[in-house]
Amino acid sequence: MKRAAAWLLACLMVLTLPGCGTKNTVGPENGVSDMPLEAILDQLLEKSQLHPGAMFESRVTNRQETAYAIGARDFTQAYEDVLCYSPMIGTSPFALLLFRLSTGADAAAFVQYLRDTADPDHWTYMHADFVDTAVNGRVVLFVMAALKMCPQDQREALLAAFRDTDPMAYDPADYVEAGQSMVLLDGVAIKDLMGEVQTDCPFLTEPAQPLTERTTAEWGLGSMEATAVTDSCVTGDLTGESPYLCGMVRLRDDTALQRFTALLHTALTEALPGGTALIVYKSDVVGFCVSCDAMRAYDATAVMTRRYGMADYTGNFTK
């Protein structure tokens, strides 16, 4: 009789466990969810003492670059924001990505997608020894690396640091100044973004227009590959006393940021020879300004950085 009662009690306990068998979703209740991803990365690197190499950089990526980082052909899962920490030259087997999911997203499905899609062998002649994933609030950590890049003790320390991320241990102002604004650009019309830039930069006097076959030819941007753009707004005056071109574009999901910005940089320097050409970006949005007045080019892109948290991309080019 006692055995039967104990068995019945155990069954009732299993049936009443909260959340068992339900969809694994994430919510906004965790303070980590709203931290700048760069702030989370800084805590991870500091606490784990992980320093895989001097030629590493953190950057916001578009979907194609995100897919490349994990060794996939494309990336179809939805997310609000992503930050990638990896080598500047992609031959070393190491990739760390932080994803911010939307409220109520299925974190378990997102993590499973990462694990199913990631290819540890996508580096030429190199192999990743492990793939780790973890969830904290609405933030997902993905790490794929060789043990020589991330030894076992640091691998474990990295996961522990992510689990113990402290949302109170950073100054938000530090990351806004560093270009890590929490402003999300998804779904915002490019003309609205450029309208704010022109408000802050009164020297951008000409009305902003979308890129069309006519305006692309008029501004000499034919080599920019305008078909890679889904939304655009550009203001320019190439014949005035202080000629300039300044604008913002949203890239197609299948557009490679590195290729597009290289073509854009070439087009800007050809459109205004001798001018200072600067490029900034965040996720799938690219901003640019070329001007014979270098300070105006700096001022315009600085507004994009300050307002929208866009990061500099000009350093990837040499003149």
N, C-alpha and C positions, 0 to 999 in steps of 0.2 A: 504493500500500500504506500509506504514511504517512497519507494522507488518511482511508483507511478506519479505521485504528487510532485516529486522533484523533476521528473521528465516533463510534466505538464507546465510547471513553473518555468523551466528553461525554454520551452516552446513559446510561451507567452512573452518572455523577455526578448526573444529574437524577433517576434512579430511586431513588437512595440518599439524597437530601436529607431530613433528618429533619423530620417533621411536615407535609410537603407534602400538601395535599388532605385533611388530617384536620380534625376538628371543632375549632374555635377555642374552647378552654375556659380558664377562669381557675382559679387555685389559691391556697392560703393562704401560699405561700412568700414572697410580697412583703410587707414590713413595712407598706406603705401600706394594705394590705387591712384592717388592724385599727385604723387610726387613727380617731378621731372625725371624722365628716365636717366638722364645724365647724372642726377644726384644719386639715384640708386646704383648706377654703375660705379661711381666714385666710392661709395661705401663698400661695394663688393671687392673692388681692387685693394682698398686700404685694409679691410679686415682679413682678407684671404692672403694678402701679401703676394698676389699674383702679378708678375711682371714678365709676360712672355717675350717681350722684345721692344726695342726702342722705336722701331718703325711701325708701330701700331697706332690706329686712330679710331675714334668713335664718330659715327656719322648717322644721320637720318637717311633712310634708303627708300626707294620706290619698290614696287612689287617685284620687278624683274631682278633688281639687285638683291632683294630679300631671298628670292628663289635661288639665285646663284650662290648666296652665302651658305645655304643649307644643302646645296648640290641638287636642286630640283629644276625641272624644266619650266615650271610656272608656280605661282602661289595663289591659291583660290580662296583661302580662308579670310574672313573679315577680321579687321582689327582697327583700333583707333589711331595707334601710333606705334612706331618701332624704332629702335636704336640698335645699330650694329657696331660691335667692337671686334676688329680683325686687322690683319696685316695690310699695310698700304699696297704691298705687292702680294697678290693672292697665291703664293706658292707654298706657304707654311700651313700645316694642317691645324688651324685654330679658328673657330668662329663662335662668338658669344652674341646672342641677340636678346633684347628685352622687348616684349610686346605688351601693349596696353589694350585690353579687350573692352568691349562695351558692356554696360550694366546688363546683367542677366545672360551674358554669353555662356555657351557650353564650354567650360574650360577643359573638361575631360576630352571632348571631341577635338578641340583645338590642339591639345597636347598629343593626342593619338595621331592626328594628321601630321604633326611635326615628326614624330617618330617613324611613321610609315613612309614619309616623303624624303627624309634626310638621307643623303648618300655619303657615307664615310670615305668612299674611294674617289670622290670627284676631283681631288687634287692630283696634279700630274706627278706620277711616281711617288706619291705620298699617301698615307693612310691615317685616318683618325681611329684611335683605340676605343673611344667611348662617345656615347650620346647621352647627355643628362637633360632632364626637363624638371621644372618645379613651378608651382603656382603660389602666389602670395597676393591676396586681394584680387584685383583685376589685372595683375601683372604676371606675365609668364616669362620664365627664364629658359633659354635654350643654349646649351654648350655642346659643341662637337669639337674634339681635339685629340691630338696625339699626346701620350703621357710625357713625352720629352718636352712638350710645350706647356703642359699643365699636369705636373706630377700628382700622384694619388693623394698626398696630404693636402695639397692646394685644391685639388678637385673637391675633396670633402669640405675644406674650409670655405670654398666658394658657395656650396649649397647651404652650409650653415649660416653664412653671412647673409644670403638671400632670405632665408627663413627669419633671421633676426633683424632685417632692415628696420631702421628707426626713422619713422616719418617726422620726428621732432629734431633730428640731429643735422639739419641743414638750413641754410638761409636762402629762401626763394629768390631774393634779390640777386644772389650770386649767379644764379642760372639764367635769369632774364638778361643780365648784363653779358653773360657768356653766349647768348644766342639760343638758350634752351627755354624759350617761352612756352607756356602751356596752352597758347592759343592754337586751336585746331583749325586747319584750313580746308578740311574736307567739306565739299558742298557749298563753299563760299564762292560767289562769282568773282572772277579775276578783275572785272571792271570795278567792283566795289573795293577790292584790295588796292588797286592802283589809284582809285579816287582818294583814299586816305594818304597814299604816298604823295600825290600831287598837292594835297592840302598842306602837308608838312614841307614841301619843296616848291615854293612859289616860282622858282626859276624853270620848272617844267611847264612852260606856258602853253604849248600846243595841245589841242583836244586829243585825248587818247582814243585810239581806234583798234579794232581787232585786226589780227593778221589776215590779210586776204591776198589773192594773187597780185592785186594792184599795189597794195601797201608794201608787200614784201619786195616787189620789184622797185618801188619808189625809194625805199630805204636801203636798197642794196643788200638785202638779207637772203638772197636766193639760195645760198649754200647752207642755210640754217636747218633745212629739212622741216618745213612748216607742217607737213602732213603728220608729224609726230606729236602735234599739239591738238588738244581738244578744246581749250579755251585760252583766250589771249587778250591782252590790252597793252598797246604801245603808244607812247607819245614821242614825237621827234621833230627836230628842226636841223637839217643838215646844211642849210644855207645862211643861217643867221650869224651874228657876231660871235656867239658861243654855241657852236653846233653840238647836238647831243642826240642820243637815242636812249630811251629808258622804258622798260616794260616788265611785265610778268606773264608767264605762260603756265598752263597746266599740261603735263605730259600724258600721253596715252599709257595704259597699263603695260603695254608691251615695248615701251620705249626705254632704251638703256641710257641712264643718266650720263654716264661717262662719255658715250659717243655723242649724245645730243649737245652737251655742254662744250665738247671739243669743236663741233661744227659751229655752234653759236659763237664761241670765242673767235674763231677764224672769220666768221661773217661780220662781227662787230669791228674787228681791226681792219677789215677790208672796206667796210662802209665808211669808217672815219679814220683814215691812216694818221698815225701819230697821236691818236686819242688814248686815254686811259680807259680800259675795258675791265669792268668788275662784274662778277657773277656770284649770286648767293642762291641757296636752295633750302627747301624743307619738304620732305616727303616727295610728292609728285609736282610741286610748284617750284619754278625757277624764276628768279628775278635778275635783272641785269641793267647796267647803265654804262654807256661809253660816252665820253665827253673830252673835248680839248682842254677843258678846265678840270684838272684832276680832283680838286676839292668837291666839285659838284657831283662827280661820279661817286666819290666816297660818301658824300652826304646822302645821296639818294639810296644807295645800298645800305647805309647805316640805319636809315628809317625802316627799311624792310627787316633788318636784323632786330631792331628795337621793338617794332610793332608785332612782328610775327614769329620771332625766334628763328629766323633763317640763318643758316651757317654759311661761311665763306667757302667758295669753291674755286676762286681765282688762283689760289696757291697750287692747284694741280697743273697749271700751265706755265711754261717758260717762254719769254718773248725772244 
